[in-house]
Amino acid sequence: MISAGDRAALPAVVLTGLFVVLLTVIINPDPSHCVYEVPGAAMVGVAAAYVITALMCTYPNLLRALSVLAAMAMAHFVTALFTGMAYSALPGSTLSGMDGMFYALTDYLPGFMFQAAIGLLAGPVAAATLGGIEDETERVRIGQLRSLRGVESPDDALDRMCEDPAIAGVALCAGHLCWGGGIWRQDPQAACERIRLLARRSEKTSEVFELGDTRLAVDARRGHIVAVAINDPAMDYIGHAAARSVHQFAAKRLMPVRPGYPVDRSEHE
């Protein structure tokens, strides 16, 4: 994807060159250099600059690029129209309004450069008005998390959550009881010790920690701490959703006797 800075670079360079040429011609004291007919190469070059600018501002939406290109061309011709009207209004001028416009378009290079500058400025403005790449909504299909309905034991619940390919591991810490799934299946006690340490250091009940290439979503509620390890940094939402699901399971299956010492609710049913 092309960044906004890259898309703005070409119009900035082209505008700078146009204004340098314009100022050079205007400041030149030689009267014979004050009027230049617009060469065909200049027209082709400006047209190419318009097309490239429109594409850079709107890529990959070609329909929007055509709209921006039309806006740039209209700005160019409107500028030529007003410039021609100004020429026709000068004392001693024999040009009509339309003749003045054609004169500005084809017979006066500094005026043509000025029109091109206005047209190039209109391109990014039109693209921003219509909406550029930044306004494109990337639709991400969120996969359905594994349901914990009908699951009885915490171990089975965590293993069920780890079936999602984005989840590397899930740990549930409830007082002195610890459960782990995925990467924490073998040693949930050690995992919960580290998770409790992170939870104590955090001032929030829910936070995401960066551990190398892994993102760790830690959520503490009702005396229970749930940690979810995510493989993809762009899928933090999966970690939060999985943590909420495990918390709901823990609220149904674990009955806290006092803070830090829950027992399995099934033992009392």
N, C-alpha and C positions, 0 to 999 in steps of 0.2 A: 504494500500500500504506500502510495506517495504521500509524504508528509506535507503539512500546510506550508512549511518553509520552502520545500522544493517547488511546490506549485507557484509560490510567489516569486521565486528567483528569476524565472524567465521574463515575466512582465516587468520586473524591476530593471533587469539588464537592458531590455528593449527600450523601455521608457528613458533610461539614462542616455542611451545612444541617440535616440530621437531628439532629446532636448539639447544634447551637445551639438548635433548637426544644425538644429534650429538656431541656437545661439550663435554658432560660428557664421552662419549665413547672414543673420540679422546684424551682427556687430561688424562684419566686413565692410570697410569704408568704400570699397570700390563699387560705384553705382551699377556697373555692368553685371555685378554678381548679386544684385538685390533680387532679381527675378530669374527663376529657373523653371523651365517646363518640367513637369513631373515625368520622369522616365518610366517606361513600362516595368523595369526591374524593381523600382520602388513600390509600385502598385502590387506586383506579385509578392514581394517581400513582406509588405504589410498584411496582405491577405493570408500568407502563410503564418505570420505571427499571430493573427487573429485565430486561425484554426488551432494552432498549437496551444495557445493560451486557453481557449475554450475547452480543449480536451484535458489539459492539465488541471483546470479548475473543477471539472465534473466527472472525470474518468472514474468508473467504467460506464456511467450512464450516458449513452450516446444521444438519447432524445433530449436530455437536459443540455448536452453540449450544443446541439443545434439551436436551442432556445437562447443560450448565452451568445452564440455566434450571431444570431439575428439581432440581439440587443446591442452588440458591439458595432455591427454594421449600421444600425439605426442611429446610434450615437455619433458615428462618423458622419453620416449624411446630414443629420440635424446640425452638427457643428459647421459643416460646409454651407448649409443653408443660411445660418445666421452670419457666418463670415462673409458670404456673398452679399447678403443684405447690407452689411456694413460697408463693403466695397462700393456698392451701388449708391450708397448715401454720401460718399465722400464728395467734397466740392469738385466740380469739373468732371465727374465720372459720367460716362455715357452708357454704363452697363445697367441692364435691368436686374431685378432680383434673381431670376433664373440664370441669366448670363453670368452674374457675379458668382453664383454657386458653382457653375461649371468651370469658371476661371479658377476658383479656389480648389476645385478638385483636380484639375488637369494642368493648369498653367502657372501655378505658384507653389513651388516646392516647400518653402517654410510653412505656408498655410496648410498644405497637405500633411506635413509632419505634425503640426498641431492637432489636426483632426485625428490622425492616427493615435496620438498620445491620449486624447480624450476617449477614443474607442477602446484602447487597451485598458484604461482605467475603469471603463464601464464593465469590462468582462468580469473581474473579481467581484464587483458590486452586484452584478446580475446573478452570478453564481451563488453568492451569499444569500441573496434574496430568495432564490429558488431552492436553496439548500444544497450543500456540498457533501463531500464524503463524511464529514463529521456528523451530519444529520442522518446518515444511513443507519437504520436500526438492524443490528445483527441478531437474528433470531436464533436462539439456542434452545434446542429441545432437551428439557430436563428429564432424564430417565426416572422411571418410577422406582422409589426406594423399596427394598424388600420389606414386605409386611411382616410384622412380628405377631400377628394374630394367631392364636393357637399355640404359640411357643411357650413352654413351661419354664425351662431353666435359663439362667443368664448366659451360660456358655453357648447354648444353642442360639440364643438371641444375637449374641455378638458374632457368631459364625455366620448367621444369616445376613447380617449387615455387611460383612466382609465379602459376600458374593458379588457386590458391586465392584466392577473393575477399577473405579476411581478411588476406592477405599483400601488402604494398605493394612490398617489395623484399627481395632476399637477396644478401648479399655473402660471398665466400670469400676470405680473405687467407691466403696460404701463402708466407711469406718475401717474395721480391721479385715473386712472381706474384699477380695479383689478377683476380678474376672478379666480375661483377655481373649481377643480373637485376632486372627491374621498374624501379623508380625509379633504380637504380644501373647500369642497362645501358649508358648512354652513357659514363660516367666512373667505372669501378670503381676506378681508381688513387686518385682523390681521396677516394672513399668509404672505401677501406681505410686511408688516412692518418688520417682522423678516427676510424675504428673502432679502430685500433691505439692511438691516444691515449686513448680511453675505456678500453680494456682495460688499459693501463698504469696508469691512475689507480685502477682497481678492484682491491681485494684479493681478489676472488672469481674463480673460473674461469667462473662463469655468473652473469649479472646482467641486470636489466631497467632501462633508462634511460627517463625521460620526456623527450621532445623535442617540446614543444607538444602537439598533438593525437595525436602518433604515439608508440607505445611501441617501443623498440628492445631486442630481446633479443640479448645478446652472449655467446657461448660460446667459450672457448679450450680446445683439447685437442690434444695431440701436435704442438705447434708450429703448428697451424692455428687461425685465428680465423674464426668464422661469425657474421654479424650478420643478424637478421631484423627487418624493419620491419613492425609490426602496426597496422592501421587502427583496430581496436576495442580499447580498454583492457581490456575484460572477457575478451579471448581471448589472454591471455599464454601459455596452455598450447599454443596453436598455434605460437607462436614457439619455445618450447623443443623441441617435437616436430619442427619443421622443422629446427632447428639440429642435433639428433641425427641426423636423416636425412642431412643434408649432410655431417656428420662421418663417418658410415659410408661415404658415397660417396667422400669424400676419402681415407679410410684404405685403400680398395681401389684407387683410381686414382692417388693421389699417393704417391711414395716419397721421404721426406725423406733427403737426403744428409747434411746437418748442420743443426743448428737454424737455421731461417730461410731455408733454401735447398732446398726440395723440387723434385723434377723429376717430369714425367709418367711414371708407371709404364709406360705403353704403349710408350714409347721403348725400354725395356729388355726387352720381351717379344718 
